[in-house]
Amino acid sequence: MKKTLITSLLVILFAAVALAHDPRTVSKDFSHTLTVEGAGKLTLSYKSLHYNETNFNARKAERSLVAFNRLWKAIGKFDTDFPVVVGGVEVPKGSYTMGINFDANDNFKLVLGSGGKDLMIPLQFAMDGPSANYLTFDFRPENDSDTFAIEARYGKARVSAEAKVPFLSPHDHPAKPPEKKP
């Protein structure tokens, strides 16, 4: 009897674990790459975490802030072959872990880590967009040839920063000397 009860409990436990996994909530791997001729590539690679409204809305509780920021510390990579300025912070060329940090006042920061040092890049926060069921990043051009926008969405939350690529900034080309006629 005891053996049957233990076996039944184990079967129920394994069935519960197997059925608890929802493949739709598994994070997906994404990347966005900007290729600049003559300078190289800038690539954002990240895990697209499934949005959980209950946990996100409870994020401001002190206990939740610690757990959320640990979870968001390394959600991807930021690799760049050229220097870039994001949110006013100069990011030298290199490979970085990428994460997001925030506090109870919704002060969000993009965290780029390399060699034990973190670059904390301020992000603008808004709750004005349509709901995104997965964390998503966008890296898109703006009006100037050297200006781009980095934006992340998660649920109704949207955070963004301006990115400038100094290599692409407008500049003058030296005038060519007049050609000599023979």
Order of alpha helices (4+ residues) and beta strands (2+ residues): alpha-beta-beta-alpha-alpha-beta-beta-beta-beta-beta-beta-beta-beta-beta-beta
